[in-house]
Amino acid sequence: MARKTGLALFGILLFLSLIWGCGQGSLTTKELDTEKVATNFHKEVARGDYLVVPTGELKAWIDKKKDMLIVDTMPYEASYKKNHVPGAKQFELPIPEMKEMTDAQKAAFIKVLGDNQDKVIVFYCGFVKCTRSHNGAMWAKKLGYKNVYRYPGGIKAWIEAGYPVAQVK
């Protein structure tokens, strides 16, 4: 299922980038950059074996008060405090793919995620290219959580869509 979702999202990203590129008359460096991001994203989803939720669908879930946990993986001071998806909890993760997690990191992570491994959990970071959300989704799956999603557009897409943000005062 996650692979189908990842392939579908990869196809959509590639299609949109091709349409944009065709309108420019030729493939440009920017198009190659978009392709690289889409390809890397697809590979991360396949390795992590999690699902993907786009901006509009996540907003609909929030509006319907879907029982879920949203986790912002960005640094507290530099990002989460200033702008985050309403209701999101914060758990900072690194940008490079995490190959290992210490017992203390696992315990802290599980404390944020909770004991219900069937609950829908959505991870996001700054934007598609950022891999903090990949680390969160991948590790949640490794730890046995079943309904794990990555919101790839992150806070940047959320703000671009004109959706409200929360701040810590």
C-alpha atoms as one frame of an Amber mdcrd trajectory, in Angstrom:
protein
   0.000   0.000   0.000   2.744   2.447   0.973   4.626   1.618  -2.217   1.512
   2.324  -4.298   1.007   5.622  -2.486   4.676   6.508  -2.938   4.569   5.609
  -6.621   1.404   7.626  -7.107   2.893  10.672  -5.390   6.131  10.263  -7.345
   4.090  10.123 -10.549   2.154  13.244  -9.626   5.325  15.170  -8.728   7.030
  14.058 -11.924   3.940  14.876 -14.032   3.622  18.356 -12.529   7.300  19.037
 -13.001   7.098  17.870 -16.626   4.115  20.128 -17.326   5.978  23.059 -15.818
   9.111  22.151 -17.784   7.198  21.783 -21.051   5.809  25.254 -20.588   9.379
  26.523 -20.395  10.300  25.029 -23.756  13.003  22.673 -22.464  14.203  20.868
 -19.393  16.158  23.198 -17.170  18.429  22.757 -14.192  15.418  23.505 -12.003
  13.556  20.625 -13.643  16.461  18.298 -12.955  16.435  19.457  -9.349  12.701
  18.690  -9.113  13.274  15.259 -10.602  16.066  14.569  -8.110  13.875  15.578
  -5.161  10.964  13.451  -6.433  13.217  10.445  -6.989  14.846  10.765  -3.558
  11.426  11.173  -1.941  10.151   8.026  -3.644  13.178   6.044  -2.447  12.706
   7.288   1.135   9.047   6.244   1.147   9.976   2.804  -0.170  12.734   2.363
   2.464  10.526   3.648   5.275   7.427   1.658   4.268   5.082   4.411   5.465
   2.173   6.201   3.780   1.959   9.752   2.435  -0.707  12.402   3.017  -0.930
  15.590   0.916  -1.690  19.050   2.308  -5.399  19.214   1.453  -6.110  15.766
   2.849  -4.303  16.506   6.108  -6.308  19.731   6.448  -9.525  17.749   5.871
  -8.501  15.249   8.557  -7.912  18.095  11.002 -11.238  19.737  10.117 -13.042
  16.405  10.671 -11.208  16.024  13.997  -9.720  12.695  12.931  -8.153  10.870
  15.870  -4.469  11.281  15.059  -1.163  12.569  16.307   0.707  15.131  14.218
   4.432  15.402  14.906   6.551  18.378  13.860  10.144  17.164  13.539  11.747
  20.608  13.229  13.846  22.335  15.925  11.762  23.944  18.679  13.264  27.453
  18.773  14.061  27.904  15.089  10.804  26.562  13.689   8.122  24.909  15.842
   7.822  27.851  18.236   7.282  30.290  15.333   4.941  28.236  13.089   3.513
  24.750  13.311   0.432  22.886  12.171  -2.251  23.421  14.841  -2.297  20.590
  17.354   1.127  19.240  16.361   3.506  17.939  19.008   7.208  18.612  18.589
   9.983  16.025  18.455  13.168  17.173  16.749  14.902  14.726  14.438  18.075
  15.121  12.385  18.243  15.758   8.648  20.481  12.843   7.599  18.774   9.454
   7.627  19.031   7.951  11.106  20.523   4.483  10.837  20.415   3.978  14.605
  18.504   5.295  17.597  19.762   4.976  21.172  17.582   3.425  23.855  17.120
   6.887  25.391  16.058   8.342  22.016  13.616   5.464  21.481  12.111   5.951
  24.937  11.651   9.702  24.382  10.188   9.077  20.923   7.734   6.448  22.192
   6.719   8.810  25.009   5.611  11.372  22.383   3.968   8.771  20.117   2.093
   6.986  22.898   1.227   3.344  23.453  -1.510   2.982  20.806   0.356   1.537
  17.838  -2.819   1.613  15.709  -3.308   5.376  15.988  -2.762   7.486  12.870
   0.531   9.368  13.206   1.583  12.076  10.741   5.151  13.397  10.586   6.201
  16.597   8.853   9.168  18.931   8.645   9.915  22.034   6.588   9.418  20.998
   2.962   9.633  18.020   0.581  13.429  17.908   0.441  13.767  17.858   4.252
  14.272  14.336   5.610  13.423  14.909   9.269   9.858  13.676   8.639  11.246
  10.620   6.856  13.247   9.751   9.972  10.174  10.076  12.168   7.930   7.994
   9.923  10.594   5.365   9.293  11.409   4.945  12.987   7.755   4.852  14.009
   7.271   1.961  11.563  10.403   0.225  12.878   9.032   0.516  16.409   5.771
  -1.180  15.430   3.384   1.698  14.729   1.048   0.727  11.900  -0.756   3.828
  10.567   2.207   6.068   9.884   2.120   8.916   7.372   4.586  11.468   6.125
   3.282  14.878   5.152   5.945  15.845   2.595   5.034  19.487   1.909   5.648
  20.346   5.534   5.086  23.707   7.118   6.093  25.504   3.919   3.273  23.894
   1.890   0.864  24.399   4.808   1.572  28.130   4.859   1.515  28.390   1.035
  -1.959  26.800   1.098  -3.086  29.639   3.371  -3.922  27.357   6.285  -3.677
  28.661   9.843  -0.580  28.026  11.925  -0.068  27.828  15.642   2.717  29.514
  17.574   4.197  29.152  21.027   4.093  32.444  22.892
